[in-house]
C-alpha cells in the first residue's frame, strides 16, 4: 500500500462501523442501478447498442496507433495545440507549464478522473496554483479535503446534512439548513465568481473523434461549458483510450453513457469542442500513464474500453457496502480494481480480491468488458508474482493440499464438524473473519459424501 493508506478490507471495516450510513449508501446506489435497468429495458435495441459499442472499441484498441495519429493531425488542423504525456508526472508538468506561460495562479476545473489519477490538484497547489473544482460533487469533496468516492457521483458517500455542515464552515451558509435547493444555490453563487474570473479552464474528455479532431465533454451541470467558454485558455486532458473512429459513432456511446450511469436518456450537456474561438488558446494533453502496458496485456486490454459510466460500481455488492474511499485509488469499484494493478501491482494487490465475482458488473457494462473474469485473472497473476500476503498464500496452499487428497479431505470434514458442534469457541472468535460479520452455520450431521453413500445403500437394500 502507498503511504497513509490501508488495504481495502481494513478501510471497508472502518466504513462499516456506521451501519446506518452503510445501509443508506447501499440503498442509494441500488436505486441508481434500478433506474439504469428501467432505462435500458425501454430500448429494444439495447443489447445491439452494447455489442456495437464493444466492437467499435475493439477496433480502436487494435488500431490505436492509426487513430491517435489521425486525431493529432486533425486537431492541429483545427488550431488545437496537442501535447503527449508518458505518465502522470509529465502530464502535470505540461499543464503547469501552460498555466505558468500565461502568468496565471488560479484555474477552474470540471470533473476529470484522469487528473485525479495523476494527482494534478495536489501538484498545482504545491506549485502555487489554486484549483477550484466546479462540478458540485467535486466542489463539495474538495472543500472537505477528500478525494471523490465515485467517478460519476463524487460525493455519494455524503448526506445532505454533511453538505450543510461543510457549506456552513466554508461558505458561511445558514447552520442546520439542509435544503438541497438552498445548498445548491449557495454553491452556484460561490462558483459564479470563479467562472467569471479564472482565465484558464481545464476539462476532461469523454470522447475524442479521430475523423474530425474534436472532443466531447458530457456534464449535467454545464460547468465544463461555463469554464471553457469564459476562459482565455482551455486545457483538455484525456487518456488515449477515449478515442472513437468517426463522429457517427458518438450516437452509440451517448445513448449508452447516461443510461448506464444514472438512468437518464442522455447527459444534459454533450458539448463538442473542435477549435478554439477567436482569441482563445486550446490545448489537449493525451496521456499514457500505463495504458500502453495494459493494451499489451491481452487478457486485460478490454478494460481500456471503459467509458467511465460507473454502472459496475452501482451494482457491485462490495462497493455499495464498503464505500469508494476503501479502494485507495482514483477509480474505485470493479473497474478500478482492474485498472489499478496495472499501474502498481504491489500497491494495489488487494483490490482484485474486493469482489464476490458475482458477474453483475459484467452484466451491466455498456461496452461488455469482462470485468469479473479480469478480476479473477488478476488474482492469478498477483499470486504468481508473489504480491499476496504470506498468510493467504500459506492458507491457500494448505487448502489445496486438503482438497487434492480425498482421505485428508474426509478427515478434515469430520474434524471440522466435531469442533463446530462440541468446541464452538474454537471457531466463534475474532480470529475467524467469517464470524466477525455473521453467525456460523449449524454443522451438518453428515457430509454430502456420507449422505450420498447412505442413500445409495438404502436404495440398494430396497431392491
BAMAR-33643 format. One line per 4 residues: their letters; for each residue x, y, z of C-alpha. Coordinates in steps of 0.001 Angstrom, whole numbers. Example, Ala and Ser with C-alpha at 12.3 -4.5 7.8 and 13.67 -1.06 7.14 Angstrom:
BEGIN
as> 12300 -4500 7800  13670 -1060 7140
***
This chain:
BEGIN
xxxx> 0 0 0  1134 3586 -568  1869 5694 2464  -1096 6898 4531
xxxx> -3406 4256 3055  -4720 976 4360  -5851 -2034 2388  -9415 -2464 1209
xxxx> -10652 -4870 3858  -9480 -2689 6748  -10788 506 5134  -14128 -1207 4483
xxxx> -14280 -2269 8131  -13956 1380 9163  -16736 2409 6754  -18941 -400 8072
xxxx> -18835 908 11646  -21594 3366 10709  -24285 801 9936  -26978 3366 9150
xxxx> -24784 5137 6612  -23730 1856 5019  -27356 816 4549  -28213 4229 3121
xxxx> -25219 4112 766  -26215 617 -373  -29858 1575 -976  -28972 4806 -2789
xxxx> -26645 3138 -5261  -29080 291 -5837  -31735 2921 -6621  -29422 4310 -9316
xxxx> -28812 778 -10619  -32594 224 -10794  -33007 3430 -12817  -30373 2102 -15195
xxxx> -32359 -1106 -15672  -35611 723 -16423  -33887 2994 -18906  -32103 109 -20631
xxxx> -35210 -2059 -20834  -37073 800 -22512  -34834 458 -25580  -35450 -2703 -27644
xxxx> -32040 -2402 -29309  -30114 -2045 -26018  -28067 -5207 -26440  -27335 -4287 -30053
xxxx> -26019 -921 -28850  -23774 -2653 -26293  -22421 -5062 -28893  -21842 -2244 -31384
xxxx> -20028 -120 -28808  -17869 -3068 -27794  -16912 -3760 -31413  -16107 -91 -32071
xxxx> -13804 -54 -29056  -12212 -3339 -30131  -11413 -1704 -33443  -9875 1307 -31697
xxxx> -7714 -847 -29425  -6490 -2865 -32406  -5620 252 -34441  -4689 2701 -31711
xxxx> -1538 3955 -33460  -3529 4890 -36566  -6352 6683 -34754  -4001 8613 -32454
xxxx> -2031 9933 -35417  -5226 10802 -37284  -6662 12617 -34276  -3457 14582 -33694
xxxx> -3287 15686 -37347  -6938 16778 -37440  -6747 18540 -34070  -3702 20535 -35183
xxxx> -5508 21489 -38392  -8306 22821 -36195  -5894 25027 -34268  -5614 22874 -31135
xxxx> -2177 22532 -29538  -1536 18823 -28893  705 17518 -26094  1752 13947 -25272
xxxx> 2433 12731 -21724  4056 9397 -20921  2869 9388 -17321  1103 11389 -14639
xxxx> 4196 13383 -13720  4726 14565 -17295  1009 15372 -17611  1169 17572 -14513
xxxx> 4288 19378 -15728  2673 20087 -19106  -474 21524 -17533  1577 23637 -15134
xxxx> 3807 24924 -17936  743 26152 -19859  -596 27916 -16765  2794 29420 -15932
xxxx> 3236 30639 -19510  192 32866 -19055  1239 34064 -15614  -1887 32657 -14001
xxxx> -2155 31390 -10425  -5818 30318 -10446  -7667 27735 -12533  -11213 26405 -12727
xxxx> -11579 22681 -13399  -14520 20464 -14300  -14702 16775 -13476  -11740 14770 -14771
xxxx> -10880 11349 -13400  -7610 11442 -15324  -6415 14461 -13323  -7452 12636 -10128
xxxx> -5397 9674 -11332  -2409 11961 -11908  -2923 13920 -8623  -2949 17195 -10562
xxxx> -4658 19293 -7877  -2016 18473 -5295  795 19124 -7789  -556 22527 -8788
xxxx> -1194 23516 -5177  2429 22685 -4363  3445 24971 -7224  1334 27922 -6148
xxxx> -1709 27409 -8384  -5181 27470 -6830  -7598 24979 -8416  -11362 25183 -7954
xxxx> -13385 22103 -8923  -16626 23348 -10467  -18612 20103 -10526  -20900 20301 -7486
xxxx> -19904 16906 -6073  -16208 17565 -6706  -16554 21037 -5172  -18050 19540 -2005
xxxx> -15344 16921 -1513  -12636 19463 -2336  -13891 21695 483  -13746 18652 2789
xxxx> -10230 17789 1539  -11450 14354 431  -10996 12536 -2875  -14148 11685 -4856
xxxx> -15644 8329 -3888  -17367 7637 -7233  -16483 8559 -10812  -19964 9907 -11619
xxxx> -21309 10743 -8156  -18219 12103 -6360  -20000 12882 -3077  -22378 9905 -2970
xxxx> -20940 8914 420  -22255 12155 1963  -25751 13041 3175  -27325 16480 2814
xxxx> -26580 17111 6494  -22873 16574 5795  -23013 19030 2887  -24879 21570 5014
xxxx> -22199 21425 7721  -19430 21721 5130  -21008 24747 3446  -21656 26417 6799
xxxx> -17984 26018 7683  -16530 27135 4351  -19196 29280 2681  -20958 30737 5700
xxxx> -24382 29298 4900  -27143 29090 7491  -26296 26488 10125  -28636 23490 10040
xxxx> -30277 24424 6727  -30264 21082 4881  -32488 22102 1984  -30806 20813 -1207
xxxx> -32048 23747 -3290  -30649 26248 -786  -27301 24438 -693  -27126 24225 -4497
xxxx> -27852 27959 -4804  -25077 28691 -2325  -22613 26650 -4385  -23796 28288 -7606
xxxx> -23267 31760 -6149  -19783 30830 -4970  -18777 29263 -8282  -20233 32050 -10445
xxxx> -17394 34378 -9462  -14918 31574 -10143  -16155 31149 -13715  -16034 34896 -14369
xxxx> -12523 35472 -13023  -10476 32399 -13983  -8505 32821 -17192  -7599 29131 -17513
xxxx> -10133 26287 -17515  -9429 22572 -17555  -11888 19884 -18630  -11802 16160 -19041
xxxx> -12690 14376 -22260  -15434 11773 -22616  -14858 11030 -26286  -12333 12179 -28893
xxxx> -13118 11750 -32608  -10192 10710 -34799  -12039 11647 -38006  -12558 15302 -37076
xxxx> -10056 16103 -34311  -12855 17225 -31977  -13602 16095 -28444  -16826 15784 -26459
xxxx> -17390 16645 -22796  -20548 15323 -21106  -21944 17019 -17986  -25275 17533 -16269
xxxx> -24462 20901 -14710  -22943 22824 -17621  -19906 23672 -15515  -17415 22479 -18129
xxxx> -19037 24766 -20724  -19050 27751 -18359  -15370 27306 -17609  -14233 26612 -21160
xxxx> -16298 29321 -22868  -15321 32115 -20462  -11626 31273 -20161  -8835 32564 -22372
xxxx> -7127 29167 -22234  -8906 25793 -22406  -6884 22712 -21432  -8460 19306 -22088
xxxx> -6857 16172 -20633  -7584 12655 -21872  -6321 9121 -21661  -5643 7869 -25171
xxxx> -8345 5207 -24876  -11085 7885 -25197  -10833 7771 -28988  -13647 6755 -31330
xxxx> -13024 6483 -35078  -15813 8626 -36575  -18325 11232 -35453  -21256 8950 -36328
xxxx> -20085 6537 -33624  -20807 9119 -30934  -24520 8367 -31187  -23934 4833 -29952
xxxx> -21920 5872 -26906  -24043 8875 -25957  -27132 6651 -25834  -25305 4198 -23577
xxxx> -23369 6542 -21274  -26045 8387 -19279  -28472 5465 -19234  -25779 3247 -17722
xxxx> -24608 5914 -15296  -27785 7421 -13851  -30717 6116 -15901  -31022 9365 -17873
xxxx> -31737 9212 -21636  -28710 11447 -22230  -26495 13842 -20298  -27922 17367 -20059
xxxx> -24906 18793 -21887  -22921 16909 -24535  -20573 19639 -25710  -18405 19371 -28816
xxxx> -15092 21254 -28891  -13438 21351 -32288  -11421 24547 -32449  -10621 27486 -30159
xxxx> -12818 30547 -30515  -11190 33721 -31784  -8623 34917 -29274  -8707 31693 -27247
xxxx> -5927 29134 -26844  -6915 25470 -26735  -4674 22598 -25621  -5249 18872 -25387
xxxx> -2977 16626 -23339  -3027 12963 -24396  -1850 10713 -21577  -492 7168 -21464
xxxx> 257 6544 -17766  328 2746 -18046  -2336 2424 -20721  49 1106 -23368
xxxx> 1153 -1574 -20883  -2476 -2569 -20342  -3027 -2520 -24091  -208 -5021 -24452
xxxx> -1720 -7381 -21867  -4035 -9499 -23979  -6097 -10731 -21032  -6639 -7206 -19643
xxxx> -6727 -4911 -22684  -10545 -4937 -22769  -10541 -2795 -19626  -9446 127 -21834
xxxx> -12901 78 -23447  -14315 1655 -20259  -16360 4843 -20831  -16419 5731 -17088
xxxx> -20180 5374 -16585  -19877 3893 -13081  -22542 1225 -13685  -20280 -1503 -12306
xxxx> -19933 444 -9043  -23669 988 -8665  -24366 -2737 -8942  -21361 -4150 -7057
xxxx> -22403 -5521 -3631  -18880 -4979 -2295  -18578 -1371 -3460  -22065 -486 -2235
xxxx> -21248 -1672 1278  -17594 -673 1518  -17594 2839 27  -15412 4273 -2707
xxxx> -12664 5502 -398  -11870 1941 665  -10279 1374 -2759  -7445 3909 -2131
xxxx> -7420 4690 -5849  -8786 7399 -8173  -11119 4928 -9873  -12877 2700 -7354
xxxx> -15137 -327 -7703  -14769 -3285 -10056  -13290 -1381 -12999  -10811 401 -10744
xxxx> -9769 -2949 -9298  -8743 -4000 -12815  -7030 -768 -13814  -5119 -102 -10570
xxxx> -2885 -3227 -10513  -1704 -2305 -13999  -270 913 -12563  1288 -728 -9498
xxxx> 764 -4424 -8701  2256 -4284 -5227  383 -1186 -4085  -2982 -2375 -5441
xxxx> -2694 -6131 -4929  -5643 -6135 -2512  -8198 -4663 -4926  -8932 -7621 -7254
xxxx> -9863 -9584 -4130  -12502 -6973 -3189  -15137 -8802 -5213  -17588 -11665 -4929
xxxx> -17047 -12468 -8651  -20851 -12499 -8980  -20639 -11130 -12543  -23174 -8331 -12076
xxxx> -20549 -5768 -13128  -20036 -7553 -16433  -23786 -7793 -16998  -24327 -4027 -16754
xxxx> -21163 -2830 -18528  -22297 -871 -21619  -19206 -1875 -23626  -19179 -5502 -22498
xxxx> -15916 -5559 -20549  -15472 -8998 -18977  -14899 -7373 -15586  -15360 -10294 -13212
xxxx> -13246 -12558 -15428  -10448 -10000 -15376  -10680 -9690 -11596  -10219 -13458 -11352
xxxx> -7293 -13356 -13801  -5624 -10551 -11832  -5828 -12699 -8702  -3941 -15444 -10502
xxxx> -1284 -13001 -11714  -848 -11415 -8287  -486 -14768 -6537  2004 -15965 -9146
xxxx> 4048 -12749 -8817  4075 -13047 -5018  2090 -9907 -4227  -461 -11529 -1926
xxxx> 20 -11720 1876  2108 -14708 3011  -695 -15766 5383  -3147 -16013 2494
xxxx> -604 -17814 327  63 -20406 3034  -3660 -20841 3695  -4358 -21449 11
xxxx> -1504 -23946 -237  -2864 -25777 2812  -6381 -25821 1389  -5051 -27023 -1955
xxxx> -3320 -29957 -227  -6524 -30882 1612  -8758 -30635 -1461  -6300 -32647 -3560
xxxx> -6368 -35636 -1177  -9811 -37311 -698  -8769 -39102 2501  -7400 -35935 4095
xxxx> -10483 -34004 2956  -12762 -36607 4581  -10863 -36478 7885  -10769 -32650 7836
xxxx> -14516 -32507 7255  -15223 -34791 10228  -12839 -32823 12427  -14450 -29547 11411
xxxx> -17978 -30766 12167  -16856 -32157 15552  -15186 -28867 16555  -18131 -26700 15455
xxxx> -20552 -28905 17401  -18584 -29690 20564  -15967 -26925 20800  -17701 -23882 19219
xxxx> -15426 -21362 20956  -12579 -22549 18708  -14326 -21129 15627  -16627 -18490 17161
xxxx> -13915 -15932 17902  -12273 -12872 16364  -9602 -14956 14660  -12335 -16184 12341
xxxx> -13023 -13437 9755  -16379 -15006 8856  -17575 -14894 12474  -16808 -11169 12764
xxxx> -19693 -10305 10451  -22175 -13196 10799  -23178 -16251 12813  -21511 -19532 11961
xxxx> -23879 -22066 10348  -25010 -25119 12269  -22724 -28073 11464  -24372 -30826 9376
xxxx> -24776 -34249 10912  -23008 -35842 7954  -21088 -34824 4863  -22574 -34957 1386
xxxx> -20363 -37946 617  -21699 -39786 3668  -25289 -38811 2825  -24883 -39988 -764
xxxx> -23335 -43313 300  -26115 -43857 2841  -28852 -43123 330  -27243 -45369 -2253
xxxx> -27075 -48203 285  -30722 -47698 1307  -31795 -47738 -2318  -29808 -50919 -2950
xxx> -31263 -52616 155  -34815 -51858 -1001  -34158 -53729 -4200
***
